[in-house]
Amino acid sequence: MKYLLFEDFTHFDLLPFCFTRPVYAIRSGIMTFEERWKTVLGDSVGSIAYDYLGDKYNRLPEGEFIAVNGKFIPDEAMLRLLKDIPEGVYFENEKGEVLAFRGKDISVFENGLLKKEILESKGFRGEKSGLDGIAIRKMQDIFRNNAALIRFDFEWITRNRKSQPITDTYSPVYGRDNIFLEEGVKIRAAILNAEDGLMYLGKGVDIQEGAIIHGTHAFGEYAVANMGAKLRGDSTFGPHVKVGGEVGNSVIMGYSNKGHDGYLGNSVLGYWCNLGADTNTSNLKNTYENVRIWNYVSRRFETTGSQFCGLMMGDHSKCGINTMFNTGTVVGVSANVFGDGFPRNFIPDFSWGGAAGFTTYKLDKVFQTAEAVMSRRKIELDETEKAILRNVFELTKEYRSWEANAHPSNP
């Protein structure tokens, strides 16, 4: 059977991360959700994506398929559900979210997103399922669920496999049985403590001298923990990420750098981001109240339901040295933040500036910087990627208030 990963209108609650990718392409845990489904189901997994993301992410199956909501994990309950889906039925959970259905016609999707009303107009009827596995619906779910997803992925990736040995005699290791190394991992004079967690170190990972790693962690291929890094638990550092300073319960999806001193906590960085030296994020308000963060859909700040939330930074965004981010700051795609003081806690996509105000980061400059950054990893900023960024630039104009000669006041 062929499978088709889809996304629902949760897509918009996960902006800015879903400006540049579908929900199922978000990394939380060791893998992205798409990689997770392919690990469990094999290469028969296709996908459909929102509107302008389709050229990059649409891999549509021919003939009959089982459509699966890609924001969920393929746990045992979900796999049992997929084995017995009758025609003309969609399964939904108690929240009313469509989990899966059997189909042949992709016209049930509107601009690439599933709309339940269209399903029903084509004769599908809903059946309730008690299934409510791990899913990402809001930005903060990416770091909140990270430890659980690392544990899930660790079981699948390491099943019936043997870890490479830790050979460095100058690196104290605690909880060795909870650590898995792929080929080419280098560890030098570091401290690894996995007594209370799991650690996965992907191919070619470099753990440098003096790094202290405690608790549950995932390192993607060729990620680097810089000298003297202090890494608390429940964090993921995706492929080619460089991390240093102090980090706790955060996800850096891939090809981004937080290489210097400074604190990052309860935060998410997309791809191709860079935090300047001594950048610090606040993840707890002085009043200990629940943190509120910007939501693109409601166009207002909404509670996270948690006391802890730091920085949410979209792809290709960067900040200068000594940048200070307030609790619950959202930075859009391709923003460049610098200067003294605390910048506003919603920084729109394609912003250039800081606490003193913003101007627009023009597309030609965005492309120039992205090409320079990506070429260092021998990756091309191709026309497909440029088209995605152009679409995001147009979609986010309304948030750049200064373009209408309005003063960019703090929200």
C-alpha positions in Angstrom: 0.0 0.0 0.0 1.1 3.5 -0.8 0.9 6.3 1.8 0.5 10.0 1.5 1.5 12.4 4.3 -0.7 15.5 4.4 -1.1 18.5 6.7 -4.2 20.2 7.9 -4.8 23.9 8.8 -2.4 23.5 11.8 0.1 24.5 9.2 -0.6 28.2 9.9 -0.2 27.9 13.7 3.3 26.7 13.0 4.4 29.8 11.1 7.2 31.0 10.6 8.6 27.4 10.5 5.9 26.3 8.0 6.4 29.3 5.7 9.3 27.3 4.3 8.3 23.7 4.8 5.3 21.4 5.6 4.5 20.4 9.1 5.8 16.9 8.5 9.2 18.3 7.4 9.8 19.9 10.8 12.6 18.2 12.9 11.7 17.4 16.5 13.5 14.4 18.0 16.2 12.8 16.0 14.3 12.9 12.7 11.8 15.0 10.9 8.2 13.6 11.0 8.6 12.6 7.3 11.8 10.7 8.0 10.1 9.1 11.0 7.2 7.8 8.8 9.6 6.5 6.2 11.7 4.7 8.8 8.6 2.9 10.0 6.7 2.4 6.7 9.5 2.4 4.1 9.9 4.3 0.9 6.2 3.9 -0.1 5.5 7.2 1.7 4.6 10.2 -0.5 3.5 13.7 0.4 1.4 16.7 -0.5 2.2 20.2 0.6 0.7 23.7 0.8 0.4 25.7 -2.4 3.8 27.3 -3.2 5.7 24.5 -1.3 4.4 21.9 -3.7 7.3 22.1 -6.2 9.7 21.0 -3.5 7.6 18.7 -1.4 4.8 17.2 -3.5 5.5 13.5 -4.1 2.1 12.2 -5.1 1.3 8.5 -5.4 -0.5 6.9 -8.3 -3.7 5.0 -7.7 -5.1 4.2 -4.2 -3.3 5.5 -1.1 -3.8 5.8 2.6 -3.5 9.4 3.6 -1.9 10.1 7.0 -1.8 13.3 9.0 1.9 14.0 9.1 1.9 15.9 12.3 1.4 12.7 14.3 3.9 9.9 15.0 3.7 6.4 13.7 3.2 4.8 17.1 1.6 1.4 17.6 -1.9 2.8 17.9 -1.6 4.8 14.7 -0.2 1.8 12.8 -3.1 -0.4 13.9 -5.5 2.3 12.7 -3.9 2.3 9.3 -4.3 -1.5 8.8 -8.0 -1.3 8.8 -9.4 1.7 7.0 -12.6 1.0 5.0 -13.3 3.0 1.9 -15.4 6.2 2.3 -14.4 6.6 6.0 -12.0 9.1 7.6 -10.8 8.6 11.2 -10.7 11.6 13.5 -9.7 12.1 17.2 -11.6 13.7 19.9 -10.3 17.1 18.9 -11.9 16.7 15.4 -8.5 16.3 13.7 -8.5 14.0 10.7 -6.0 11.2 11.4 -6.2 9.1 8.2 -8.4 7.9 5.3 -8.2 5.7 2.2 -8.5 7.5 -1.1 -7.7 7.9 -4.7 -8.4 11.5 -5.4 -6.2 14.4 -4.2 -8.9 16.9 -5.0 -10.0 16.5 -1.3 -7.1 18.8 -0.6 -7.4 22.6 -0.9 -4.2 24.3 -1.8 -2.4 21.2 -0.5 -4.1 21.2 2.9 -6.8 18.8 4.0 -10.2 20.3 4.5 -12.7 18.0 6.3 -15.7 19.7 4.6 -14.4 18.7 1.2 -13.9 15.1 2.4 -17.6 15.0 3.5 -18.8 16.6 0.3 -17.3 13.7 -1.6 -19.2 11.2 0.5 -16.7 10.4 3.3 -18.1 10.0 6.8 -16.2 10.4 10.0 -15.5 7.9 12.7 -14.1 8.7 16.1 -10.9 7.1 17.2 -9.5 7.3 20.7 -6.0 7.8 19.3 -4.2 10.9 20.4 -0.5 10.3 20.0 2.3 12.8 20.0 1.8 15.6 17.5 2.9 19.2 16.9 0.2 21.8 16.7 1.9 24.9 18.0 5.5 26.1 17.8 6.2 25.3 21.4 5.3 21.7 20.8 8.5 21.3 18.9 10.6 21.6 22.0 8.0 20.4 24.5 7.8 17.0 22.7 11.5 16.7 21.9 12.6 14.4 24.6 9.7 12.0 23.9 10.4 12.0 20.2 14.1 11.4 20.8 13.2 8.3 22.8 10.8 7.1 20.1 13.3 7.7 17.3 16.2 6.1 19.3 14.3 2.9 19.6 13.6 2.7 15.8 17.1 3.8 14.7 19.1 1.6 17.1 16.9 -1.5 16.9 19.1 -4.6 16.4 22.2 -2.5 15.8 25.4 -2.0 17.7 26.9 1.3 18.6 30.4 2.3 17.6 32.7 2.4 20.7 33.8 5.5 22.6 37.6 5.1 22.5 38.8 8.4 24.0 40.3 7.6 27.4 40.1 11.3 28.5 36.3 11.4 28.2 34.3 10.3 31.2 31.1 8.5 30.2 28.2 7.8 32.4 25.2 5.6 31.3 27.2 4.2 28.4 24.4 1.8 27.5 22.1 4.8 26.8 24.5 6.3 24.2 24.6 5.3 20.5 27.3 6.4 18.1 27.2 6.1 14.3 30.4 5.8 12.2 33.0 8.6 12.3 32.0 10.2 15.6 34.9 12.0 17.3 34.9 12.7 21.0 37.8 14.4 22.7 38.2 15.2 26.5 34.4 15.7 26.9 32.0 14.6 29.6 28.9 12.6 28.6 26.3 11.8 31.2 23.3 9.7 29.9 22.4 8.1 33.2 19.0 9.8 33.1 18.5 10.0 29.3 19.4 8.8 25.8 22.1 10.2 23.5 22.2 9.7 19.8 25.3 10.9 17.9 24.9 10.7 14.1 27.6 10.1 11.5 30.7 12.3 11.7 29.6 14.2 14.9 32.4 16.1 16.5 32.3 16.5 20.3 35.2 18.9 21.1 37.3 19.3 24.2 35.6 20.4 27.4 32.0 19.9 26.2 29.6 18.8 28.9 26.6 16.9 27.6 24.0 15.8 30.2 20.7 14.0 29.7 18.7 13.3 26.5 20.3 14.6 23.3 20.3 14.1 19.5 23.1 15.1 17.2 22.5 15.0 13.4 25.1 14.1 10.9 28.3 16.2 11.2 27.0 18.3 14.0 29.6 19.9 16.2 29.6 20.6 20.0 32.2 23.3 20.3 34.8 23.5 23.0 33.4 24.2 26.5 29.8 23.8 25.5 27.3 23.1 28.4 24.4 21.2 26.9 21.5 20.4 29.2 19.0 17.7 28.3 16.2 17.3 25.9 17.8 19.1 23.0 18.3 18.3 19.3 21.1 19.6 17.0 20.3 18.7 13.4 22.7 18.0 10.6 25.7 20.3 10.3 24.7 22.4 13.3 27.4 24.0 15.4 26.5 24.5 19.0 28.3 26.2 21.9 27.7 28.0 25.1 24.7 26.9 27.3 21.7 25.2 25.8 18.7 23.5 27.3 15.5 21.9 25.9 16.0 23.4 22.4 15.8 22.3 18.8 18.1 23.6 16.1 16.8 21.9 13.0 19.8 21.9 10.7 22.7 23.9 9.1 22.4 26.6 11.8 25.0 28.0 14.2 24.9 28.9 17.8 28.6 28.4 18.2 29.5 30.9 20.9 28.8 31.6 24.6 25.4 32.7 25.6 22.2 31.0 26.7 19.5 29.4 24.5 16.6 27.7 26.4 13.2 26.3 25.4 13.8 27.6 21.9 13.6 26.5 18.2 15.8 27.6 15.4 15.1 26.7 11.8 17.6 26.1 9.0 20.5 28.5 8.0 20.2 30.6 11.2 23.1 32.2 13.0 23.3 33.6 16.5 26.1 36.1 17.1 28.6 35.7 20.0 27.0 36.2 23.5 23.5 36.2 22.2 21.2 35.4 25.1 17.5 34.4 25.2 15.2 34.7 28.2 12.9 31.7 28.6 11.3 32.7 31.9 9.5 35.9 32.9 10.5 37.7 36.1 6.8 37.4 37.2 6.8 33.6 36.5 3.6 34.1 34.5 2.9 31.9 31.4 4.6 33.1 28.3 2.7 34.5 25.4 4.0 34.4 21.9 2.9 35.8 18.5 0.5 33.8 16.4 0.3 34.7 12.7 -3.3 33.5 12.3 -4.9 35.5 15.1 -2.4 38.3 14.6 -2.0 38.6 18.4 0.0 37.2 21.2 -1.4 33.9 22.6 -0.5 32.0 25.8 1.8 29.0 25.5 0.3 27.6 28.7 3.8 27.3 30.0 6.2 29.4 32.1 9.1 28.5 29.8 9.5 29.6 26.2 12.4 31.3 24.6 13.2 32.1 21.0 11.3 30.9 17.9 13.5 31.8 14.8 12.5 31.1 11.2 14.9 29.9 8.4 17.7 32.2 7.2 17.4 34.6 10.2 20.4 35.9 12.0 21.4 38.2 14.9 24.5 40.2 15.8 26.8 39.9 18.8 25.4 40.5 22.2 21.8 40.4 21.0 19.2 40.0 23.9 15.9 38.3 23.1 13.0 38.7 25.5 10.9 35.8 26.7 8.8 34.3 24.0 10.3 36.2 21.0 9.2 35.1 17.5 11.6 36.0 14.6 10.3 35.4 11.1 12.0 34.1 8.0 15.1 36.0 6.7 15.3 38.6 9.5 18.6 40.3 10.4 18.6 41.6 14.0 21.3 43.7 15.6 21.9 46.7 17.9 21.6 47.6 21.6 18.7 46.8 23.9 15.9 44.3 23.6 14.2 44.2 20.1 10.5 43.7 20.0 9.2 40.3 20.8 7.7 39.8 17.3 10.2 40.5 14.5 8.5 40.2 11.1 9.9 38.2 8.3 12.5 40.1 6.1 13.2 42.7 8.9 16.5 44.5 9.1 17.3 46.3 12.4 16.6 46.0 16.1 15.3 47.9 19.1 15.9 51.3 17.4 13.5 50.2 14.5 13.4 48.2 11.3 13.6 48.5 7.6 12.9 45.8 5.0 15.6 43.3 4.2 15.3 43.4 0.4 15.1 40.1 -1.5 18.3 40.7 -3.6 20.3 41.1 -0.4 18.5 38.1 1.2 19.5 35.9 -1.8 23.0 37.2 -1.8 23.5 36.3 1.9 21.8 33.0 1.6 23.9 32.0 -1.4 27.1 32.9 0.5 26.0 31.0 3.6 24.8 27.9 1.8 27.8 27.7 -0.6 30.0 27.1 2.5 28.1 23.7 2.8 28.3 23.2 -0.9 24.5 23.6 -1.2 23.0 25.7 -3.9 20.2 28.3 -3.4 18.3 27.1 -6.4 15.2 28.6 -8.1 12.8 26.4 -6.1 14.2 27.8 -2.8 14.1 31.4 -4.2 10.5 31.0 -5.3 9.6 29.9 -1.8 11.3 32.9 -0.3 9.6 35.2 -2.8 6.2 33.8 -1.8 7.0 34.3 1.9 8.1 37.9 1.2 4.8 38.7 -0.4 2.7 36.9 2.2 4.3 38.7 5.1 4.2 42.3 3.8 1.2 43.1 6.1 3.4 42.5 9.2 6.1 44.9 8.2 4.2 48.0 9.4 7.0 50.4 8.4 6.4 49.7 4.7 3.1 51.6 5.2 5.0 54.5 6.8 3.9 53.3 10.2 6.2 53.4 13.2 7.4 49.9 14.1 6.3 50.1 17.7 6.7 47.2 20.1 3.6 44.9 20.3 
